[in-house]
């Protein structure tokens, strides 16, 4: 339909081991898919060439917090 035909991988496969341990904090993770930012569930699947968007200062993942009061 959109002209994109790439295999899918688990979003977790794009994360470091430390990020996987902190994944309980996230309801959604901001991911760049074909040049467009998308909010993806942590257990979701994305195209192979996707990247997780990160904070420039401390390189932590950007996303929506699952629990209010936690800074993510």
N, C-alpha and C positions, 0 to 999 in steps of 0.2 A: 504494500500500500504506500508506505512512505519512501520506499527505495532503499531502506536499510535492511541488511540481512547478515547479522552477526550472531554467533553463538552466545548464549547467556551463561553467566557465572554467578555464584552466590556473592552477595555484597560483602559477606564476611571474609571472602578470599582476598579482598582488596585492603583488609585491615591488618594492622600489626597485632602481635599477641597481646600487648598492653591494652590496645583499643578494644579487643574482644572481651577482656575482663571488665572494662567499663561500659560495655554495651547495655547493661541493665538500666543505665540512666537515660537512654535515648528511646523515644517513641518513633522518630523519623530521623534519617540522616540525609543531609544535603549532598546530592551527587550530580556531577556534570555528565549528561548523557547526550552525545552528539552535539556538544556546544550549548546545550540548554540546561539550566539547573532544575533538578527535580527532587522532591522529597520522597525518599524510599524507605520502606520498613526495613529494620535491621535483618530480618530473615528473608528479604526479597532477593530477586535476581535482576541483574543488569547486564547490558552488552559488555563484551570483553574489554573494549577500549574506554570504558567509563572510568572516571576518577572521583574520589571522595574530596569534596571541598574542605579546606582546612584553614584555621586561623593563621595569619601571617606571623604573629609573634611567637606563639608556643606550639604551632603545628598540630593543635588538637582538632578533632573532627567538629564540624559545625552541624547542628541539628536541633530538633525540637525535644525539649526535656520531657521525660515520661512523668516525673513527679515534680510538682511545683516546689520552689525553694532551693533546688539544686542549680548551680550555675554550670551550664554546659557550653 
